[in-house]
Every structure is written in C-alpha cells, then in structure tokens.
Amino acid sequence: MSFEEFWPRYLRAHSDPRTRALHVAGTIAATAIVFGAVALRKPWLVGAALVAGYGPAWYSHAAIEHNKPETFRAPFSSLRADYLMAWHVLRGSINDEIARAGGISA
C-alpha cells in the first residue's frame, strides 16, 4: 500500500480529536527525548522516548478509538503519518487534510 493510500486510513483510525492530541503530545515528547539522548550521549533514554511516544498513542486507541494502532500493520508509514499529522495539527490544517482525505467515517 502506498503512503497516499495509507494516509486516509490512518486519519480514519485517528478520528477523535483527543486521539490526535495525545498522538501529537507523544510525538513531540518522544522526539525531544531522542534529541536529548543524542545530545547527552545517553542511549538508554531512547527507551523512555518509546514509552513517551507510544504510551499516549496506544492508550488513545484502546480507551478512545477502540481500534488497533496502525503501527502494527505498517510501522514505517505509521511513523511518517504520525509526524505528518502532528505537522497538520500544529499548523491548524488538520481539518482541511481530513476533508481532502474524504472526511472521517468509521
């Protein structure tokens, strides 16, 4: 599946704004921790980054969306989509992107 085909599916799996907010928070936290791990030369912090990134995301899928994270089906496309979604949320363009992807339906 191409990323262009994956992206609308990813958006549908993240239909609730609370899920998107938890994903963005986790993505930002994980990225900051990875940069800190590199800057401080503390590789063990990468484990903390994984928890910071995946913890809120997986919680949101279990407690809010009631679906399985796309990470398990397409890990690389999912990571790319996490950053793309974060970009659109932070820019305030996520609703336009959702509309462009055909809206969100279950």
C-alpha positions in Angstrom: 0.0 0.0 0.0 1.4 3.4 -0.9 1.5 6.2 1.6 -1.1 8.1 -0.4 -3.4 5.1 0.1 -2.4 4.7 3.8 -2.9 8.3 4.8 -6.8 8.4 4.7 -6.9 5.0 6.5 -4.6 6.5 9.2 -6.8 9.6 9.5 -9.9 7.3 10.0 -8.1 5.4 12.8 -7.5 8.8 14.5 -10.9 10.3 14.1 -11.3 11.7 17.6 -9.5 15.0 18.3 -8.5 13.7 21.7 -6.6 10.8 20.0 -4.9 13.3 17.7 -3.9 15.5 20.7 -2.4 12.5 22.6 -0.5 11.4 19.5 0.9 14.9 18.9 1.9 15.2 22.5 3.6 11.8 22.4 5.3 12.6 19.1 6.7 15.8 20.4 7.8 14.3 23.7 9.5 11.3 22.1 11.3 13.5 19.5 12.6 15.8 22.3 13.8 12.8 24.3 15.6 11.3 21.3 17.4 14.6 20.7 18.2 14.8 24.4 19.5 11.2 24.3 21.8 12.1 21.4 23.0 15.4 22.9 23.6 13.9 26.3 25.0 10.6 24.9 22.6 8.6 26.9 21.3 5.8 24.7 19.1 4.4 27.4 16.8 7.5 27.0 15.7 6.0 23.7 13.6 3.6 25.7 12.0 6.5 27.5 11.3 8.1 24.1 9.5 4.9 23.0 7.3 4.9 26.1 6.6 8.7 25.8 5.6 8.3 22.2 3.8 5.0 22.1 2.2 5.2 25.6 -0.2 8.0 24.9 -0.9 6.8 21.4 -1.7 3.3 22.3 -3.8 4.4 25.3 -5.9 6.6 22.9 -6.5 3.7 20.6 -7.6 1.5 23.5 -9.6 4.0 25.5 -10.9 6.5 22.9 -10.9 5.0 19.4 -11.4 1.3 20.4 -9.2 0.2 17.5 -5.8 -1.2 16.9 -2.9 1.2 16.3 -1.8 1.3 12.6 1.8 0.8 13.9 1.2 -2.9 13.9 0.1 -3.1 10.3 2.5 -0.5 8.7 5.2 0.7 11.2 7.1 3.0 8.8 4.1 4.5 7.2 2.6 4.9 10.6 5.6 6.8 11.9 5.6 9.0 8.8 1.9 9.7 9.3 2.4 10.5 13.0 4.8 13.3 12.0 2.6 14.5 9.2 -0.5 14.5 11.4 1.5 16.4 14.1 2.5 18.9 11.4 -1.1 19.5 10.3 -2.4 19.7 13.9 0.2 22.3 14.9 -0.4 24.3 11.7 -4.1 24.2 12.2 -4.7 22.5 8.9 -5.7 19.0 10.1 -9.4 19.6 9.3 -8.5 20.6 5.7 -6.4 17.5 5.4 -9.3 15.3 6.8 -11.7 16.9 4.2 -9.1 16.3 1.5 -8.9 12.7 2.5 -12.6 12.3 2.1 -13.7 13.1 5.7 -13.7 10.6 8.6 -16.1 7.7 8.8 -15.9 4.6 10.9 
